Amino acid sequence: MGLISLLWGIAAMLWMIVALIPLVGWANWFLIPFAAVGAIIAAIGVLFTSSGKRGRAKTGLVLNGLVILIALVRLTLGGGIL
């Protein structure tokens, strides 16, 4: 679960970079649910993995959370969320 969430977070981060380009901000509407699924996978990985092997799951959780936060700020600044 940790590796999946980490790769999911990296994919979401790359998608976020593309969504920061002007006129492509609509991609944030699809990015937020995508990153939320990655965060859920990471949370499951943190819960069901032994304490010594949670690094990848925690990193995936942080990456996906950061992507969600930046996408929400981008939507707010761009007028996507009223």
Backbone as numpy.savetxt, mean C-alpha at the origin, in Angstrom:
# Nx Ny Nz CAx CAy CAz Cx Cy Cz
3.38 -15.47 3.76 2.56 -14.27 3.76 3.42 -13.01 3.76
4.55 -13.09 4.45 5.41 -11.91 4.53 5.98 -11.51 3.18
6.44 -12.49 2.42 7.01 -12.19 1.10 5.94 -11.67 0.15
4.76 -12.24 0.21 3.66 -11.78 -0.66 3.31 -10.33 -0.33
3.19 -10.01 0.95 2.83 -8.64 1.33 3.94 -7.66 0.98
5.20 -8.09 1.09 6.30 -7.22 0.72 6.29 -6.94 -0.78
6.11 -7.97 -1.59 6.05 -7.77 -3.03 4.83 -6.94 -3.43
3.72 -7.16 -2.72 2.50 -6.38 -2.97 2.76 -4.90 -2.65
3.47 -4.64 -1.57 3.80 -3.27 -1.19 4.72 -2.61 -2.19
5.69 -3.36 -2.73 6.58 -2.81 -3.75 5.80 -2.48 -5.02
4.90 -3.37 -5.41 4.07 -3.11 -6.60 3.19 -1.88 -6.38
2.62 -1.76 -5.18 1.78 -0.59 -4.87 2.61 0.69 -4.87
3.85 0.60 -4.38 4.71 1.78 -4.35 5.07 2.22 -5.77
5.34 1.27 -6.66 5.62 1.62 -8.06 4.39 2.23 -8.73
3.21 1.67 -8.44 1.96 2.21 -8.98 1.72 3.62 -8.45
2.09 3.85 -7.18 1.89 5.16 -6.58 2.76 6.20 -7.28
3.97 5.82 -7.65 4.85 6.76 -8.36 4.23 7.18 -9.68
3.63 6.24 -10.39 2.95 6.56 -11.64 1.72 7.44 -11.37
1.01 7.17 -10.28 -0.21 7.92 -9.97 0.08 9.34 -9.50
1.33 9.66 -9.20 1.68 11.02 -8.80 1.83 11.95 -10.01
1.91 11.39 -11.19 2.03 12.20 -12.41 0.71 12.96 -12.63
0.79 14.25 -12.95 -0.44 14.99 -13.21 -1.27 14.32 -14.31
-2.57 14.40 -14.20 -3.57 13.81 -15.08 -3.66 12.29 -14.97
-2.92 11.69 -14.06 -3.03 10.25 -13.81 -3.47 10.04 -12.36
-3.92 11.08 -11.71 -4.34 11.01 -10.32 -5.55 10.11 -10.10
-6.32 9.86 -11.15 -7.48 8.97 -11.03 -7.04 7.57 -10.66
-5.79 7.21 -10.90 -5.29 5.88 -10.56 -5.26 5.65 -9.05
-5.27 6.74 -8.28 -5.27 6.61 -6.82 -6.55 5.95 -6.31
-7.65 6.12 -7.05 -8.91 5.49 -6.64 -8.81 3.98 -6.69
-7.99 3.46 -7.59 -7.79 2.02 -7.69 -6.62 1.56 -6.82
-5.70 2.48 -6.56 -4.51 2.15 -5.77 -4.85 1.93 -4.30
-5.77 2.70 -3.76 -6.10 2.58 -2.34 -6.67 1.20 -2.00
-7.65 0.67 -2.74 -8.11 -0.69 -2.42 -7.04 -1.75 -2.65
-6.20 -1.56 -3.68 -5.11 -2.50 -3.95 -4.15 -2.57 -2.77
-3.75 -1.40 -2.25 -2.84 -1.36 -1.11 -3.53 -1.85 0.16
-4.84 -1.64 0.28 -5.56 -2.13 1.46 -5.55 -3.66 1.51
-5.69 -4.29 0.35 -5.62 -5.76 0.31 -4.22 -6.21 0.73
-3.19 -5.51 0.26 -1.83 -5.83 0.67 -1.61 -5.65 2.16
-2.22 -4.62 2.74 -2.10 -4.40 4.18 -2.82 -5.51 4.96
-3.94 -5.98 4.45 -4.66 -7.07 5.12 -3.83 -8.35 5.06
-3.22 -8.62 3.92 -2.35 -9.80 3.80 -1.18 -9.68 4.77
-0.61 -8.49 4.89 0.51 -8.28 5.81 0.08 -8.46 7.26
-1.11 -7.96 7.60 -1.60 -8.11 8.97 -1.81 -9.58 9.31
-2.33 -10.35 8.37 -2.50 -11.78 8.59 -1.13 -12.44 8.75
-0.16 -11.99 7.96 1.19 -12.51 8.08 1.82 -12.21 9.42
1.58 -11.02 9.95 2.11 -10.67 11.27 1.45 -11.51 12.36
0.16 -11.75 12.23 -0.55 -12.51 13.25 -0.15 -13.98 13.29
0.06 -14.58 12.13 0.26 -16.03 12.08 1.71 -16.46 11.85
2.66 -15.55 11.92 4.06 -15.89 11.74 4.76 -15.83 13.09
5.75 -16.68 13.28 6.48 -16.67 14.54 7.21 -15.33 14.71
7.50 -14.98 15.94 8.00 -13.64 16.25 9.35 -13.34 15.59
10.15 -14.35 15.31 11.44 -14.10 14.69 11.40 -13.88 13.20
10.28 -14.18 12.55 10.19 -14.12 11.10 9.12 -13.13 10.61
8.87 -12.10 11.38 7.82 -11.14 11.02 8.33 -9.94 10.25
9.60 -9.89 9.94 10.19 -8.70 9.32 9.58 -8.35 7.98
9.42 -9.34 7.12 8.86 -9.06 5.79 7.41 -8.62 5.89
6.65 -9.26 6.76 5.24 -8.89 6.90 5.10 -7.48 7.47
5.94 -7.14 8.43 5.89 -5.78 9.00 6.29 -4.74 7.95
7.31 -5.07 7.15 7.72 -4.15 6.10 6.62 -3.98 5.06
5.95 -5.07 4.69 4.82 -4.98 3.77 3.68 -4.15 4.33
3.43 -4.29 5.63 2.38 -3.50 6.27 2.72 -2.02 6.25
3.97 -1.69 6.53 4.39 -0.29 6.52 4.33 0.28 5.10
4.81 -0.47 4.12 4.78 0.00 2.72 3.35 0.25 2.25
2.48 -0.70 2.49 1.09 -0.54 2.05 0.40 0.59 2.80
0.66 0.72 4.08 0.09 1.83 4.85 0.57 3.18 4.35
1.85 3.26 4.01 2.41 4.50 3.49 1.80 4.85 2.13
1.61 3.86 1.30 0.99 4.08 -0.02 -0.44 4.59 0.15
-1.18 3.99 1.07 -2.56 4.44 1.30 -2.57 5.88 1.78
-1.68 6.21 2.70 -1.63 7.57 3.23 -1.28 8.58 2.14
-0.27 8.29 1.34 0.13 9.22 0.29 -0.96 9.35 -0.78
-1.62 8.25 -1.12 -2.70 8.31 -2.11 -3.87 9.15 -1.59
-4.19 9.02 -0.31 -5.27 9.84 0.26 -4.90 11.32 0.26
-3.65 11.64 0.59 -3.20 13.03 0.57 -3.24 13.57 -0.86
-2.81 12.75 -1.82 -2.83 13.17 -3.23 -4.25 13.43 -3.72
-5.18 12.58 -3.32 -6.57 12.79 -3.71 -7.14 14.04 -3.06
-6.77 14.27 -1.82 -7.27 15.46 -1.11 -6.72 16.74 -1.75
-5.44 16.76 -2.07 -4.84 17.95 -2.67 -5.33 18.18 -4.10
-5.58 17.11 -4.82 -6.01 17.24 -6.20 -7.50 17.47 -6.37
-8.25 17.48 -5.28 -9.68 17.71 -5.37 -10.48 16.45 -5.63
-9.86 15.28 -5.51 -10.56 14.03 -5.74 -11.51 13.65 -4.61
-11.19 14.12 -3.41 -12.05 13.90 -2.25 -12.55 15.26 -1.80
-13.84 15.44 -1.79 -14.41 16.74 -1.40 -14.67 16.80 0.07
